[in-house]
């Protein structure tokens, strides 16, 4: 069902991400006849807490004129790969809910669940279709939404970081080729495989740019070796599980930037490594700071969240 907008809304989506002591706003408009355009990108310090910042932004940035979305935080949800159950479409979500019963610790009868199909095009005959199941405890979703409700900001969607990263990766894919996207920052790493604009697989890790840029030379080298091994294992795993998907490249986004990381990874992998540059796929005439790839990497998830291409509400789905 398409949400009813009582106020004339601007096109596209506005992502609102409170994190790391600040709240980031990113507004992206997608048009079928042109490249996506980032029309707004700004960050504000949470000086008096999240509620005060959101309430102030609701007025000063006229947030009621946007379709708004935000992201769940890592640890607030589960993303589980399962075989698609052989049941009618209308029964599939409940069948998957039952399949998750031994995999999560929260009550599934009230949990929020959504299903992402893994494309089967090109898969070997007889192989079962797979799905990615997003699940979250009702309490976790309510806690994520609560600060927005208290600030009287209407959320039209709640998403997850994996799909925000997928939205960016989809723009960078080569025709009929899979793309591996490695994002690493001070909190950890996320590595995704996408194909034809769809999320296929995800791997997470604790290695981070703080370790890679640290003063301890030994720790830096040890972390880099672990990262190389993780990338090699991931590529091998993707090749075994998804041999029908030819991977053309790995896109790297690191924040803060790790010098020579792309070159060092490239020396140890059989797939070309490229540093992310969103100027190849996005327009941002009103945001000159986005010419800096470090600004791009810092705001990757906010931009990705705002790259949603539909207007279907996922709140409480």
URHUBEL-V139236 format. One record per residue. SS is DSSP state (H for helix, E for strand, C for the rest). Layout:
ss={SS;SS}
This chain:
ss={C;E;C;C;C;C;C;C;C;C;C;C;E;E;E;E;E;E;E;C;C;E;E;E;E;E;E;E;E;E;E;C;C;E;E;E;E;E;E;E;E;E;E;E;E;C;C;C;C;H;H;H;H;H;H;H;H;H;H;H;C;C;H;H;H;C;E;E;E;E;E;C;C;C;C;C;C;E;E;E;E;E;E;C;C;C;C;C;H;H;H;H;H;H;H;H;H;H;H;C;C;C;C;C;C;C;C;C;C;C;C;E;E;E;E;E;E;C;C;C;C;C;C;C;C;C;C;C;C;E;E;E;E;E;E;E;C;H;H;H;H;H;H;H;H;H;H;H;H;H;C;C;C;C;E;E;E;E;E;C;H;H;H;H;H;H;H;H;H;H;H;H;C;C;C;C;C;E;E;E;E;E;E;E;E;C;C;E;E;E;E;E;E;E;E;C;C;E;E;E;E;E;E;E;E;C;C;C;H;H;H;H;C;C;C;C;H;H;H;H;H;H;H;H;H;H;H;H;H;H;H;H;H;H;H;H;H;H;H;H;H;C;C;C;C;C;E;E;E;E;E;E;E;E;C;C;C;C;C;C;H;H;H;H;H;H;C;C;C;C;C;C;E;E;E;C;C;H;H;H;C;E;E;C;C;C;C;H;H;H;H;C;H;H;H;H;H;H;C;H;H;H;H;H;H;H;C;C;C;C;C;E;C;C;C;C;C}
